[in-house]
């Protein structure tokens, strides 16, 4: 059987939990400027599946990519870090 070790993992902060079993997670990352090399802050917001409704706004969570669960949800919560 094929292993699922190729899944992407991200760490972000929960910014919204208004839906049932759904949360919005903001992930911050840095990229170097193509010409000058200075690191630039960027962020992206992803929709994630929270099976136990355990997340509150402001929690730091680890998410992994998964199969599409709805129109926007492609990630699921693995654990709550803080």
N, C-alpha and C positions, 0 to 999 in steps of 0.2 A: 504494500500500500504506500502511496506517495505521502511524504512528510510535508507539513505546512510551515516550514521554517522561513519561507520567503516573504512572509507578511511584513508590511511596513509598520513600524511602531513610532508613535509620536507622544510627546508630553505637552499638555496644554491646560488652560484654565477654563472652567465652566462659566459661561456668560449668560446662559438662559436655560431654564428647565421647565418651561410652561407646558410642554406637551407631555402626554402620558408615555413613559418609557423612552423619551427622546430628550436629548440635550444638545445645546450648541457649545462647541469647544473652540476657543481661540488659541491658535498655535503661533508663537513668536519664533522667528528665526533670523539669522543674519547672513547676508551675502556680500562678497566683496564688490566694490565698484569696478566695472570692467576696465576703466582707464587708470584711475588713481589708486585703487586697492583699498580704500577706506571701507570698513564694514558698515553696511546700511541695514537698519532694522526693517523687517517686513513682518506682516502677520496675515494669517488666513483663518477663516472660520469654517469649521466642518460640522456637520450634523452627525451625531453618534447615538447608538442604541444603548440604553441603560436599562437592562432587564429587571433589576431590583428596585428601581427608582431611588437609588442610594445617594445620588449626587445632589449637592446644594450649590447655589451660585457662589463662586469664589474658590471652590475646591480645585486642587491640582490633581489631574487624572492622567493615566496612561491609556492610550487608545491604539487599537490595531485595525488594519484594513480587513474588510470582510466582503462577503457577497452583497449585492444591492438588496437592501431591505425595504426600501421605498424609493420614491422619486429622487430624494436628496441624501438619504442615509446610506453611507458606504463604510462606516467605521463603527466599532463597538468598544465599550468601556471594559478594560481589563481589570484595573484596580484604582482605588482612590488613594492618592499619595498623601494629601493633607486635607 
